[in-house]
Amino acid sequence: MNKETAIKYIKSNNHIGIKAGTERETFLEIWMVVVDNRIFARSWGFAERSWYNTFLQNPIGEIKCCDQIFKIVAEVPVDEDDLMNKINQAYLSKYSSTAHNKKYADRIIEQAHIEKTMEFIVL
């Protein structure tokens, strides 16, 4: 199991399982994108007990790509100014193909969601 396997899966699938921190027992399905061979996700909700806030407290977690599970470390990207437009375009390209998803893709590139961008580094 390696990073390239995870990236290939994420590029070709809309919903990827994630476990934030070490306390969660089940995977939550979220949208992820790949930019410059790096994995990113944005929080849709702003709940205090969200996967995003959990990662801020404990950056260890897992992503599930089909039947493979990858250990990850999550971090807020430090070079985000250069990346945000690329990440926005990746979300629009990947998730705007249906009318149902387009409205969510259009919203996830708004500033409030941009501020909740997290990078996942496969260990």
C-alpha positions as CSV (number, residue, x, y, z in Angstrom):
1,M,0.0,0.0,0.0
2,N,1.4,3.3,-1.0
3,K,0.6,6.9,-1.6
4,E,0.3,6.4,-5.4
5,T,-2.4,3.8,-4.8
6,A,-4.4,6.2,-2.6
7,I,-4.0,9.1,-5.1
8,K,-5.2,7.0,-8.0
9,Y,-8.3,5.9,-6.0
10,I,-9.1,9.4,-4.9
11,K,-8.8,10.8,-8.4
12,S,-11.3,8.2,-9.7
13,N,-13.8,8.1,-6.8
14,N,-16.1,10.7,-5.4
15,H,-16.5,9.6,-1.8
16,I,-13.5,8.5,0.3
17,G,-13.7,7.2,3.8
18,I,-11.9,9.1,6.6
19,K,-11.3,8.6,10.3
20,A,-10.0,11.7,12.2
21,G,-8.0,11.2,15.3
22,T,-7.7,7.9,17.1
23,E,-11.1,7.7,18.8
24,R,-13.5,7.3,15.9
25,E,-14.5,3.7,15.1
26,T,-16.2,4.2,11.7
27,F,-15.2,5.9,8.5
28,L,-17.0,9.0,7.3
29,E,-17.4,9.5,3.5
30,I,-16.2,12.9,2.3
31,W,-15.0,14.6,-0.9
32,M,-11.3,14.7,-1.5
33,V,-9.2,16.1,-4.4
34,V,-5.7,15.6,-5.6
35,V,-3.6,18.7,-6.6
36,D,0.1,18.5,-7.4
37,N,0.2,14.8,-6.2
38,R,-1.1,15.9,-2.8
39,I,-4.4,15.0,-1.1
40,F,-6.8,17.7,0.1
41,A,-10.3,17.9,1.6
42,R,-12.5,20.7,2.9
43,S,-14.9,20.5,5.7
44,W,-18.5,20.9,4.6
45,G,-20.0,21.4,8.1
46,F,-18.7,23.7,10.8
47,A,-19.6,21.6,13.9
48,E,-17.3,21.6,16.9
49,R,-17.0,17.8,16.6
50,S,-16.1,17.7,12.9
51,W,-13.4,15.7,11.3
52,Y,-11.6,19.0,10.6
53,N,-11.6,20.1,14.2
54,T,-10.6,16.6,15.4
55,F,-7.5,16.7,13.2
56,L,-6.6,20.1,14.6
57,Q,-6.4,18.4,18.0
58,N,-4.9,15.1,16.9
59,P,-3.5,15.0,13.3
60,I,-3.3,11.2,13.2
61,G,-6.0,9.4,11.1
62,E,-6.8,7.0,8.3
63,I,-8.4,7.1,4.8
64,K,-10.1,4.2,3.2
65,C,-9.7,3.6,-0.5
66,C,-12.0,0.7,-1.4
67,D,-10.6,-2.2,0.8
68,Q,-7.3,-0.5,1.6
69,I,-6.7,1.6,4.6
70,F,-3.9,4.2,4.7
71,K,-2.5,5.8,7.8
72,I,-2.3,9.6,7.4
73,V,-1.2,12.8,9.1
74,A,-3.4,15.8,8.6
75,E,-2.2,19.3,8.5
76,V,-3.4,22.8,7.4
77,P,-1.4,23.6,4.2
78,V,1.2,26.2,4.8
79,D,1.5,27.2,1.1
80,E,-2.2,27.6,0.8
81,D,-2.2,30.9,-1.1
82,D,-0.7,29.2,-4.1
83,L,-2.8,26.2,-3.8
84,M,-6.3,27.5,-3.1
85,N,-7.2,28.3,-6.8
86,K,-5.9,24.9,-7.9
87,I,-7.9,23.2,-5.1
88,N,-11.0,25.2,-6.1
89,Q,-10.6,24.1,-9.7
90,A,-10.0,20.5,-8.7
91,Y,-13.3,20.5,-6.7
92,L,-15.2,22.0,-9.6
93,S,-13.7,19.7,-12.2
94,K,-14.3,16.5,-10.1
95,Y,-17.7,17.3,-8.5
96,S,-19.6,19.6,-10.9
97,S,-20.6,16.9,-13.4
98,T,-24.1,16.4,-12.0
99,A,-26.7,19.0,-11.2
100,H,-27.1,17.6,-7.7
101,N,-23.3,17.9,-6.9
102,K,-22.8,21.2,-8.8
103,K,-24.5,23.2,-6.1
104,Y,-22.3,21.7,-3.4
105,A,-19.2,22.1,-5.5
106,D,-20.0,25.7,-6.1
107,R,-20.3,26.3,-2.3
108,I,-17.2,24.3,-1.3
109,I,-15.1,26.9,-3.1
110,E,-16.5,29.7,-1.0
111,Q,-14.2,31.4,1.6
112,A,-15.7,29.8,4.7
113,H,-14.9,26.3,3.3
114,I,-11.6,27.4,1.8
115,E,-10.6,28.3,5.4
116,K,-11.3,24.6,6.4
117,T,-8.9,23.1,3.9
118,M,-6.8,20.2,5.2
119,E,-4.0,18.2,3.6
120,F,-3.6,14.4,4.2
121,I,-0.1,13.0,4.1
122,V,0.0,9.2,3.6
123,L,2.5,7.6,5.9
